């Protein structure tokens, strides 16, 4: 319609079909630790426990991360990135070197630089230098760190631990307490 030459109000009706806005995931949780299999130091996208089993070997008694990934999906999680470290992260002496390898700037947690994530989980890791570096990494990458406390802390001990220097003081990190006891699907214990 061409603009009229006279002042006034003119209506030009056009038809259009409104489309529903499709929801998208706003949160991708990253897990870094040891796994039963899969490519080391490579971000692997998984959308279910079945995907995790196919790509990284599934549940393993030696991998606290595998249990965390399983619980993530059982509790409604839908999008995860998993990085298998190259060494055992169960020994505090090797934890930091596994998750923050100085010899490999693309290994461990650093592998996440090539992908998008919002939450970082280092299941069962309580090593002080590792937690502090993980919080710094999350701050630099606009992500949030979920920290596990050492197992078997009483509520009174937890208060002292939460205010100690062992935990990073960051607005990009939170401590998840208390451990939940569930049946182990591998042993039934």
N, C-alpha and C positions, 0 to 999 in steps of 0.2 A: 504494500500500500504506500503510495506516495504521500508525503506530508501535505496537508491542505494549505491553501493560501489564506484561510481565515482563522482567527483565534477561536479557541474553544476546546472541548474535550472530545476526543475521537477514540474509538475502541477498535482494536485490530485483534480479533480472536484467532488463535492458532491451536491446533490440537496437539497434545503430547501425551505420551504414556509415562506415568511415573514408575520408576523401578525401585524395588526394595533394596535397601542397603544391606549387603551381605557382611556378616560379622567375620572378622579375621582374628587370628591369635595375636595377642599383644605380648606374649611372654614365651620365651624359649629358655629352657633350663639347660645349663651345661653341667656335665659331670666329668670330672677328671680323676683318674686313678688306675688301679690295675684291673685287668679283665682277663678272662680265660682264653680269649683269642682276638682276632681282628688286627687291622693294620695299626702299628704303633704311631703315636704322635700325629694322628690324622683325625680331624673332626668328622664324626660319622653321625648323620641325621637318622634318628629313629623315631617312629610314631607309635610304637607299641612294645610290649614285652617280647612278642614274637619277633619283631624286627631286631630287637637287642640280642636275642638268642641267635638269630641267623647271622648277624654282623659281627658280634663280639663274644659269642660263646655262652651267653646266659649266666645263670647263677653259678657262683663258685664259692666254696667255703673260704678261699684265700682272698676274696674280693668283697670288701664292705661296700664298694661302689655298686656292685651288681645287685645287692639287696636294696640299696637306695633307689636305683633305677626301677626295680620291680615295684617298690612301694609308690614311687612317683606315678606310674601308670595305673596301679590299683586304686589310687586316690584321685583319679580323674585327669592326670597330666596327659597332654596330647602331643607335645612337640619337645624333643630333647636332642641335644648334641652331646655325644660321648667321645672323649679322647682317652685312648688307652696309653698309659705311660709305658716307657720302655723297661724300667726296673721295678722291683718290688717297692711299693710305697708303704709297706707295713712296718718297716724299721725306721725309727726317727732319724737314724744316722743317714739314711738314703732318701728319706721323704723329700727334703728340700731339693736335692739334686735331681730327683725324678720329676718333680712337678715344675721346677724352675731351673732347667738344665743350662748351665753357662756355656757348655760346648755345643748346644743346639738351640739357636734363637727361635726356632720354629717348633720346638718340642714341648711336651707337657702342656702347661696352661697357655704358653705362648702360641700354641696351635690354634687357639680360639680367636686370634687376631684376624684370621681369614674368614670368619663366619659371624653371624649375628646371634647374640644371646643377651638375656637380661638378668638371669640369675645364675650364680656359680655355686656348685656344691662339691666340696671335697670330703666325701663321706668318711667319717672316722678319723680324719686328720686333726691332730691336736698339737702338732709341732709348732712352737711359737714363731720361729722365723718364717715358716711356710704360711701361717695364718696372716702375719703382718704383710708379707709380700703379696698374698692373695687379695687382701683388702686394698692395697695400693693399686694392684692390677685392675680391680673392679672400679675404683675411683677414676682411673685413667680411661676405662672403657665404658663408663656410664652403666655399670651393672651392679648387682647386689649379691653379696656373699652370705651364704648360710653356713654357720659354724656349728660343728658338733662339739659338745663338751666331752672331757674324758669320762669314760663309763664309770659307774658306781660312785658318783658324787652325791652326797646327801644334800638336802636343801640348804643347810647351814654352810656346807663347804662350797656349794654353788654360788652363794652370795659373795664369798671371799674370792672365788675364782673369777667371777664376772667383773669385779672391780680391780683385779690384778693386772700387772703389765703383760701377762701372758696373752691376753686378748687384744686385738687391734681396737683402738678407739676411733671408729669411723661411722659416718652416717650412711655408708655403703655396706654395712655388715650388721648381722644380728646373730645371736646365739640361740640355737634351738634346744630347749630343755623341757622335758625330761625324756630319757629313752623310753620307748614303748616296747613292752614284751609281747612278741607274737610267736606263733609256731614257725619253726624253720621248715620250709617246704622240701628241703633236701633231706633232712634227718627226722623231722617230726618232733624234735626236741623243743 
